[in-house]
């Protein structure tokens, strides 16, 4: 365990950030899963929202920007094929 006051604070902050990042990541993964399972019409409506969530994950550094681009590309192909 940390002995310095600043190190203890850093450990608390890291735990909060980890929990927050896990929440954002899990919420986005659930939204992607729901988008894939949606009907054709709902896919078109939900896609911009899910793409925004993926962009935010990349902006926050939770996932890499190329992974975000790949996810959005795959989802866009699926949405366009459903139309």
Long-range contacts (C-beta under 8 A, 24 or more apart in sequence): 21-60, 21-62, 24-56, 24-57, 24-60, 24-62, 25-57, 25-62, 25-63, 27-53, 28-53, 28-54, 28-57, 32-71, 32-75, 35-75, 35-79, 36-75, 36-78, 40-82, 40-83, 43-78, 43-79, 43-82, 44-79, 44-82, 44-83, 47-75, 47-76, 47-79, 50-75, 51-75, 51-76
